[in-house]
Structure formats: C-alpha cells, structure tokens
Amino acid sequence: MYWNKTIETLSPADLADLQLKRLKTTLAQVMKVGFYQKKFRDEGVRLEDVKTLADVSKLPFTRKQDLRNGYPFGFFAVPLNQVVRIHTTSGTTGKPTVVGYTRADLDTWSELIARNMTMVGLTKDDVFQNMVNYGMFTGGLGFHYGAEKIGMTVIPSATGNTKRQIEMIQDFGVTAIHCTPSYAMHLAEVAEEMDASLDTLKTGLFGAEPWSDSMRAELERKLGVTAYDSYGLSELFGPGVAFECPERDGLHIWHDCYLVEIIDPVSGDVLGDGERGELVVTPLMKEAMPLVRYRTGDVTMTIEDGCLCGRAKKIARITGRSDDMLVIRGINVFPSQIEHVLLKIPEVGNQFMVYVDRVNHLDEMTIDVEIDKGHFSGELHDLARIQKKVMKQLRDALELRTTVNIVEPGSLPRFEGKAKRVVDRRGSM
C-alpha cells in the first residue's frame, strides 16, 4: 500500500543524499526572509559551513514566538502574489501564526496526505467524511485535497451537528472518518444514545491532540474502526507530517520532506534514538514559508529503523506538548497520562477536566471525572467508592496526590475541535 513507493522506501544512503540536497535549497530560500538574514548574521552563521546533515545543529532554532512577531507576512520568502492560500494556527492566545502556500506547496501537501491515507489502505473506493474545521485551521482542507487526489468520495461535513454527522455516515455509506479523538468519542456517545448503527465504518483517522492507547481501544470498540494516529502542525504545512502505518507502532515521518531532530527542551542539546525530548523539524520542501530548526513543542522520540512496512525511521506517538506539560509540586504531568488512567477504570466515562490552583503557595490539582452512565446509581456510598478508586489509581500512575470530583454523566463540556481539558489558574491568583 504505497502512493509513491520509490520515495517512501528510499535506501538510507539515497535518502541522506536527497535530504542534503533539499536542505541546501531550503537554506538558500530562507535567506530571502529578513528574520533569517539578521539571525544568521547576528549569530555568525555561514551557509557554506553546512556541508553535512549533522551540520544543521550549527543553525539557530526558530520558535513559535518568532513567527508571531513576524505577523502577518514577515516569514514569507516569496511575493504575496505567489501565495495562493493563507492559513493560521488555532488554539493560541494573542496574534496567530500565519502560514502561506504557493501552488507547489499545496501540491506537496496533498501528496503527503495521499501517502498517509494510502498507507493505511484507503483507496478511491472509500467514502471519506471529514469532520474537522474547514476555516483557517489546516486540518480540513489538508485532508480534503489529499483524499481527492486519491480519488475518494469526500464529504466535507466539517464540525458540529453530531446527529446530522451520524445520519450522513449512515445515508452515504461512509467507510472512513477524520476528526479529533475527543470528538470521535462524543460521536460514539451520541450514536449510542440514538441507537444508530455505524456498521459501514472501517477506518478512523484521528489527530490534532495527544491521545492514549486506552482511548484507541475505546474508539475502536465503540465505532468499529481501526484507529490511526495522525500528526502535523500548521507551520509544517498542516496534517500529514507523520502517520501510523498498519503496524501502528510509531508514526512514519516523511524524511524526504522533513529533517528531524530530538532535543533536550532545556539545554537544546540533540538527543539520540530512544531518548524522549522536543521534536525539532526543518521542512525541506516549503517555498512560501521555509523554516529552519522549528521547535514544535511536541514531546516524542525517534525510533530506530526496521518497520515491517519498509518505510524509514519513525517517531513515537506524541506524549504531549512541552508547553502543555504541567509541573505539579515538581512532578511533570501530561493530560494524556491522566486520560490513560481514567479509560482503564470501567466505572468512569470518557470525559474529564483538570484544574490547577495554587493554595497556600502549593500547587493543587483537581480533576472532575464523569461517572459512567451504567454505574450511576446516585447512591453516595457508590460515588465515594468510585472516587477513592480513581484517586488511588491516579496517585499510583502519577506519583502525585490529586483531588477527584465524580460528576454526573453529560455534565462536562464536549469539544468539536481540540479538547481543552486543562485550566491552569495559578497565574491568576
């Protein structure tokens, strides 16, 4: 199941040669951007010193704040009349990050999505329902054009009106869906309430937020799909940067288009295979908005070669974001760790919210957890028993004491886009 077998299975030597050639082209392109002209000059960087792939570590990092400071078009390397589309980031405060695309950029992006979808067995015979935002968010149009490139029947249902989404799955014989995992869980809940059969579904593509293997198992059980993890971010085109193959043991990142490093997020030192840190990416095929050593903020690690599918080195599934990481009394906590624990407890549902406060100069974490409808008796002793069980399992997993509130089914917010499960109130106190 290959879209471009020659590129997807390049030998390590041929891949390295292609990466170095494209890196040098990218460096020439970034020198058309004022930010990089000044940055390289101030830090004494000379492009002629980049002779090998390892030499990329001599180059300075690019951070999200740099892109915001360049709002709106400060990072474009081509005239605006060559930019045929603009997207912006979602879920941030202040000015968004603006991303521009030439026609060649859009072709490259849709090619990567086509590779991903073909890799998991989707073909022109599939009916694909795309249940993500079609506005400035890159997830909608990114998957849309990749699916059309394959020749799939595409239903651009976007977000919202969950009952109508379910009706479309049934009426149009949808075989594959794309959405956030949290929305997929909500979809499953509503389908269950409607007593609706989703028996045409076979494939679920889920991304835009970290999600656990426990949630994967739950989604597959409730929706009857094989669930695949998708990774991307707007600054690197959007979705399509990396994707699971049928082995589902890490995500293949398209190394012909992205040069990958893992760094210690504090020191900036480059780490080796199997060492978890922050993902840094230099895109190798971007015309409108080339970047150098972009710090994604996403926590992962590289996995050595050897996948049975024959494709190149993978990254592990994203644990969380380094800037979403909560430090509670010196202990690092990711929301995905909490989710992983909760989904193993049959008495609680799929929804939770985390609140962090500072009380008497100490950090305190409170977690509201919905009780499972089948276990909701209203009896106080039952609620107390479940609360005690949840607190113990969280303490064992996180090595951290938390306050847990058990709340009624359906009482916590649902999310159509990225789930916002953490409210950190320490800065407002």
C-alpha positions as CSV (number, residue, x, y, z in Angstrom):
1,M,0.0,0.0,0.0
2,Y,2.2,2.8,-1.3
3,W,1.3,6.1,-3.0
4,N,4.9,6.7,-4.1
5,K,6.9,3.5,-3.4
6,T,10.2,4.8,-4.8
7,I,10.3,7.8,-2.4
8,E,8.7,6.0,0.6
9,T,11.3,3.2,0.5
10,L,14.5,5.1,-0.4
11,S,17.6,3.5,1.0
12,P,19.3,5.3,3.9
13,A,22.1,6.5,1.6
14,D,19.8,7.8,-1.1
15,L,17.6,9.4,1.4
16,A,20.5,11.2,3.1
17,D,21.7,12.5,-0.3
18,L,18.2,13.8,-1.1
19,Q,17.9,15.4,2.3
20,L,21.2,17.2,2.0
21,K,20.3,18.5,-1.5
22,R,17.0,19.8,-0.3
23,L,18.4,21.2,2.9
24,K,20.8,23.4,0.8
25,T,17.9,24.6,-1.4
26,T,15.9,25.4,1.7
27,L,18.7,27.4,3.2
28,A,19.0,29.4,0.1
29,Q,15.2,30.1,0.3
30,V,15.3,31.2,3.9
31,M,17.9,33.8,3.1
32,K,15.1,35.7,1.3
33,V,13.4,36.2,4.8
34,G,14.6,39.2,6.8
35,F,14.4,37.4,10.1
36,Y,16.9,34.8,9.0
37,Q,19.2,37.3,7.3
38,K,19.5,39.1,10.6
39,K,19.5,35.9,12.8
40,F,22.3,34.3,10.8
41,R,24.3,37.5,10.7
42,D,24.0,38.1,14.4
43,E,25.0,34.5,15.3
44,G,27.8,34.3,12.8
45,V,26.2,31.5,10.7
46,R,27.6,30.9,7.3
47,L,25.7,28.7,4.9
48,E,28.9,27.3,3.4
49,D,29.6,25.7,6.8
50,V,26.6,23.4,6.3
51,K,28.3,20.6,4.4
52,T,26.6,17.5,6.0
53,L,23.2,16.8,7.6
54,A,24.7,16.9,11.0
55,D,25.8,20.5,10.4
56,V,22.2,21.5,10.8
57,S,22.8,21.6,14.5
58,K,25.0,24.7,13.9
59,L,22.0,26.7,12.9
60,P,19.8,28.6,15.3
61,F,16.3,27.5,16.4
62,T,13.1,29.1,15.2
63,R,10.3,29.4,17.8
64,K,6.6,30.0,17.5
65,Q,7.0,33.4,19.1
66,D,9.3,34.4,16.3
67,L,6.5,33.6,13.8
68,R,4.0,35.6,15.8
69,N,6.5,38.5,15.9
70,G,6.6,38.4,12.1
71,Y,2.8,38.7,11.8
72,P,1.4,38.8,9.2
73,F,3.8,38.2,6.3
74,G,7.3,38.6,7.8
75,F,8.3,34.9,7.2
76,F,7.2,34.8,3.6
77,A,10.1,34.1,1.2
78,V,8.0,34.8,-2.0
79,P,6.0,37.8,-3.1
80,L,2.4,37.8,-1.9
81,N,1.1,37.4,-5.5
82,Q,2.7,33.9,-5.5
83,V,0.9,32.9,-2.2
84,V,-2.3,31.2,-3.3
85,R,-3.6,30.3,0.2
86,I,-3.2,31.5,3.8
87,H,-4.0,29.5,6.9
88,T,-3.5,30.5,10.6
89,T,-2.9,28.5,13.7
90,S,-5.7,27.6,16.1
91,G,-5.9,27.4,19.9
92,T,-3.3,30.1,20.7
93,T,-3.6,33.5,22.5
94,G,-2.6,36.8,21.0
95,K,-1.7,37.1,17.4
96,P,-1.9,33.8,15.4
97,T,0.8,32.3,13.3
98,V,0.2,33.0,9.6
99,V,1.2,30.3,7.1
100,G,1.4,30.8,3.3
101,Y,1.4,28.4,0.5
102,T,2.4,28.5,-3.2
103,R,0.8,26.2,-5.7
104,A,3.8,23.9,-5.4
105,D,3.4,23.9,-1.6
106,L,-0.2,22.8,-1.9
107,D,0.8,20.0,-4.4
108,T,3.4,18.8,-1.9
109,W,1.0,18.9,1.0
110,S,-1.7,16.9,-0.8
111,E,0.9,14.4,-1.9
112,L,1.8,13.8,1.7
113,I,-1.8,13.3,2.8
114,A,-2.3,10.9,-0.1
115,R,0.7,8.9,1.1
116,N,-0.7,8.7,4.6
117,M,-4.2,7.6,3.6
118,T,-2.9,5.1,1.0
119,M,-0.5,3.6,3.7
120,V,-3.5,2.6,5.9
121,G,-5.4,1.0,3.0
122,L,-7.7,3.8,1.8
123,T,-8.4,3.9,-1.9
124,K,-10.7,5.6,-4.5
125,D,-13.4,3.1,-3.4
126,D,-13.7,4.7,0.0
127,V,-16.2,7.3,1.2
128,F,-14.5,9.7,3.4
129,Q,-16.2,12.1,5.9
130,N,-14.0,14.9,7.1
131,M,-15.4,16.1,10.4
132,V,-12.9,18.9,11.2
133,N,-13.0,22.7,10.8
134,Y,-12.8,24.0,7.3
135,G,-11.9,27.6,8.2
136,M,-8.4,28.8,8.9
137,F,-7.5,25.6,10.6
138,T,-5.3,23.4,8.3
139,G,-6.9,20.0,9.2
140,G,-10.0,20.4,7.0
141,L,-8.6,21.4,3.6
142,G,-5.4,19.4,4.1
143,F,-7.1,16.1,4.3
144,H,-9.8,17.1,1.8
145,Y,-7.3,17.7,-1.0
146,G,-5.3,14.6,-0.2
147,A,-8.4,12.4,-0.3
148,E,-9.5,13.9,-3.6
149,K,-6.0,13.3,-5.0
150,I,-6.5,9.6,-4.3
151,G,-10.0,9.8,-5.9
152,M,-12.0,9.1,-2.7
153,T,-15.6,10.3,-2.4
154,V,-15.2,13.2,0.0
155,I,-17.9,14.5,2.3
156,P,-16.8,17.9,3.8
157,S,-19.1,17.7,6.8
158,A,-16.9,19.9,9.0
159,T,-17.7,20.2,12.7
160,G,-20.9,20.4,14.6
161,N,-24.5,18.9,14.4
162,T,-23.4,15.5,15.6
163,K,-26.7,13.8,14.9
164,R,-26.6,15.0,11.3
165,Q,-23.0,13.7,11.1
166,I,-24.3,10.3,12.1
167,E,-27.1,10.4,9.6
168,M,-24.6,11.2,6.8
169,I,-22.4,8.2,7.8
170,Q,-25.5,6.0,7.5
171,D,-27.0,7.6,4.4
172,F,-23.8,7.9,2.4
173,G,-22.2,4.6,3.4
174,V,-19.1,6.3,4.9
175,T,-16.2,4.0,5.3
176,A,-13.5,6.4,6.8
177,I,-13.7,9.4,9.1
178,H,-11.3,12.1,10.2
179,C,-11.7,14.1,13.4
180,T,-10.1,14.8,16.7
181,P,-10.2,11.7,19.1
182,S,-12.2,13.6,21.6
183,Y,-14.9,14.4,19.1
184,A,-14.9,10.8,17.9
185,M,-15.6,9.8,21.5
186,H,-18.5,12.3,21.6
187,L,-19.7,10.9,18.2
188,A,-19.8,7.4,19.7
189,E,-21.7,8.6,22.7
190,V,-24.4,10.3,20.6
191,A,-24.6,7.3,18.2
192,E,-25.2,5.1,21.3
193,E,-28.0,7.4,22.5
194,M,-29.6,7.3,19.1
195,D,-29.2,3.6,18.9
196,A,-27.6,4.3,15.5
197,S,-25.6,1.6,13.6
198,L,-22.3,2.8,12.1
199,D,-21.5,-0.6,10.5
200,T,-20.1,0.9,7.3
201,L,-17.2,2.5,9.1
202,K,-13.9,0.7,8.9
203,T,-11.1,3.3,9.3
204,G,-10.7,6.3,11.7
205,L,-8.0,8.9,11.3
206,F,-7.5,10.9,14.5
207,G,-5.2,13.7,15.4
208,A,-4.7,17.4,16.5
209,E,-4.4,16.4,20.1
210,P,-2.5,13.7,22.1
211,W,-4.5,10.6,22.8
212,S,-3.7,7.3,24.6
213,D,-3.7,3.7,23.6
214,S,-6.5,3.3,26.0
215,M,-8.6,5.8,24.1
216,R,-7.6,4.0,20.8
217,A,-9.1,0.7,22.2
218,E,-12.2,2.5,23.4
219,L,-12.8,4.2,20.0
220,E,-12.3,1.0,18.1
221,R,-14.7,-0.8,20.3
222,K,-17.4,1.9,20.1
223,L,-17.1,2.9,16.5
224,G,-16.0,-0.4,14.9
225,V,-13.0,1.2,13.2
226,T,-9.3,0.6,13.0
227,A,-7.9,3.8,14.5
228,Y,-4.7,5.5,13.2
229,D,-2.8,8.4,14.7
230,S,-2.1,11.5,12.5
231,Y,0.5,14.2,13.3
232,G,1.1,17.6,11.9
233,L,1.1,21.3,12.6
234,S,0.3,24.3,10.6
235,E,3.8,25.6,10.5
236,L,4.9,22.5,8.6
237,F,2.0,22.6,6.1
238,G,-0.5,21.1,8.5
239,P,-1.6,17.5,9.0
240,G,0.4,14.9,7.0
241,V,3.9,15.3,8.7
242,A,3.8,11.8,10.2
243,F,1.3,9.0,10.3
244,E,0.9,5.4,11.5
245,C,1.2,2.5,9.1
246,P,-0.8,-0.7,9.7
247,E,1.9,-1.8,12.2
248,R,0.7,1.1,14.5
249,D,4.0,1.1,16.4
250,G,5.1,4.7,16.0
251,L,4.5,7.3,13.2
252,H,6.4,7.4,9.9
253,I,7.6,10.9,9.3
254,W,8.3,11.8,5.7
255,H,12.0,12.3,5.8
256,D,12.3,13.4,2.2
257,C,10.3,16.5,3.2
258,Y,11.3,16.9,6.9
259,L,14.7,16.8,8.6
260,V,14.0,15.7,12.2
261,E,15.9,16.2,15.5
262,I,15.0,15.5,19.1
263,I,16.4,17.9,21.6
264,D,16.5,18.4,25.3
265,P,13.9,21.2,25.7
266,V,16.0,23.0,28.4
267,S,19.6,22.7,27.1
268,G,18.8,22.5,23.4
269,D,21.3,19.5,23.0
270,V,20.5,17.0,20.3
271,L,19.4,13.6,21.7
272,G,19.8,10.1,20.2
273,D,17.3,7.4,19.2
274,G,15.1,6.3,22.1
275,E,15.7,9.5,24.1
276,R,12.5,11.4,24.7
277,G,12.6,15.2,24.1
278,E,11.2,18.0,22.0
279,L,10.7,17.5,18.3
280,V,12.6,20.0,16.1
281,V,11.8,20.0,12.3
282,T,13.4,21.6,9.3
283,P,11.0,21.4,6.4
284,L,12.8,20.6,3.2
285,M,10.1,21.3,0.5
286,K,8.4,24.6,1.5
287,E,8.5,27.5,-0.9
288,A,6.3,30.3,0.6
289,M,7.4,29.9,4.2
290,P,10.6,27.9,4.7
291,L,11.8,27.4,8.3
292,V,15.0,26.3,10.0
293,R,15.0,24.1,13.1
294,Y,11.5,24.8,14.1
295,R,10.8,23.9,17.7
296,T,7.4,22.2,17.7
297,G,7.0,21.9,21.4
298,D,5.8,18.3,20.9
299,V,7.4,15.6,23.1
300,T,8.4,12.4,21.4
301,M,11.5,10.3,20.4
302,T,12.9,8.8,17.3
303,I,12.6,5.0,16.9
304,E,15.3,3.0,15.0
305,D,14.6,1.7,11.5
306,G,13.2,-1.7,10.9
307,C,9.4,-1.3,10.4
308,L,7.9,-4.3,8.5
309,C,6.2,-1.9,6.1
310,G,9.7,-0.9,4.7
311,R,9.4,2.8,5.3
312,A,12.0,5.0,7.1
313,K,12.6,5.8,10.7
314,K,9.6,6.7,12.9
315,I,8.8,8.9,15.8
316,A,6.9,7.7,18.8
317,R,3.4,8.8,19.4
318,I,3.3,12.3,20.9
319,T,3.2,12.2,24.7
320,G,2.1,15.8,24.9
321,R,3.5,19.3,24.4
322,S,6.4,20.6,26.3
323,D,4.5,23.9,26.8
324,D,1.3,21.9,27.8
325,M,3.2,20.0,30.4
326,L,2.0,20.6,33.9
327,V,4.6,20.8,36.7
328,I,2.8,20.0,39.9
329,R,4.9,20.1,43.0
330,G,8.0,19.2,40.9
331,I,6.3,16.3,39.1
332,N,5.7,16.5,35.3
333,V,2.2,15.6,34.2
334,F,0.6,15.4,30.8
335,P,-3.2,15.3,30.3
336,S,-2.7,12.2,28.1
337,Q,-1.3,10.4,31.2
338,I,-4.5,11.2,33.1
339,E,-6.7,10.1,30.3
340,H,-4.8,6.8,30.0
341,V,-5.5,6.0,33.7
342,L,-9.2,7.0,33.6
343,L,-10.0,5.0,30.5
344,K,-8.9,1.8,32.3
345,I,-11.5,2.4,35.0
346,P,-14.9,1.0,33.9
347,E,-16.9,3.0,36.5
348,V,-16.0,6.4,34.9
349,G,-16.8,7.8,31.5
350,N,-14.6,9.3,28.8
351,Q,-14.8,13.0,29.8
352,F,-12.6,14.8,32.4
353,M,-11.4,18.3,33.2
354,V,-8.2,19.3,35.1
355,Y,-8.0,22.4,37.2
356,V,-4.7,23.6,38.7
357,D,-4.6,26.1,41.5
358,R,-2.0,27.5,44.0
359,V,-3.2,27.1,47.6
360,N,-1.1,28.4,50.4
361,H,1.9,28.5,48.0
362,L,1.4,24.9,47.0
363,D,0.2,23.5,43.6
364,E,-3.1,21.6,43.9
365,M,-4.6,19.6,41.0
366,T,-8.4,18.9,40.9
367,I,-9.8,16.5,38.3
368,D,-13.6,16.4,37.5
369,V,-14.5,13.0,36.1
370,E,-17.8,11.9,34.7
371,I,-19.2,8.7,36.1
372,D,-20.2,6.0,33.5
373,K,-24.0,6.0,32.9
374,G,-24.2,2.3,33.7
375,H,-22.6,2.9,37.1
376,F,-24.6,6.0,38.1
377,S,-26.9,5.0,40.9
378,G,-27.0,8.3,42.8
379,E,-26.0,6.5,46.0
380,L,-23.4,8.4,47.9
381,H,-21.6,5.3,49.1
382,D,-21.1,4.2,45.4
383,L,-19.8,7.6,44.4
384,A,-17.4,7.6,47.4
385,R,-16.1,4.2,46.4
386,I,-15.5,5.2,42.8
387,Q,-13.9,8.5,43.9
388,K,-11.5,6.6,46.2
389,K,-10.6,4.1,43.4
390,V,-9.9,6.9,40.8
391,M,-7.7,8.8,43.3
392,K,-5.7,5.7,44.1
393,Q,-5.0,4.8,40.5
394,L,-4.1,8.3,39.6
395,R,-1.7,8.5,42.6
396,D,-0.1,5.2,41.6
397,A,0.4,6.3,38.0
398,L,1.4,9.9,38.5
399,E,3.1,9.6,41.9
400,L,1.0,12.6,42.9
401,R,-1.9,13.2,45.1
402,T,-4.9,14.8,43.4
403,T,-8.4,15.8,44.4
404,V,-11.1,14.0,42.3
405,N,-14.7,15.0,41.9
406,I,-17.1,12.5,40.4
407,V,-19.7,14.3,38.4
408,E,-22.9,13.2,36.6
409,P,-22.9,11.8,33.0
410,G,-23.1,14.5,30.4
411,S,-22.2,17.4,32.8
412,L,-18.7,18.2,31.4
413,P,-18.1,20.2,28.2
414,R,-17.7,18.4,24.9
415,F,-15.4,19.7,22.2
416,E,-15.7,19.6,18.4
417,G,-12.1,20.8,17.8
418,K,-9.1,20.3,20.1
419,A,-10.2,19.3,23.6
420,K,-9.3,21.9,26.2
421,R,-9.1,19.7,29.2
422,V,-6.7,21.8,31.4
423,V,-7.5,25.1,33.2
424,D,-4.4,26.3,34.9
425,R,-5.4,29.1,37.3
426,R,-2.1,29.6,39.1
427,G,-1.2,32.7,37.2
428,S,-4.5,34.4,38.0
429,M,-4.2,34.1,41.8
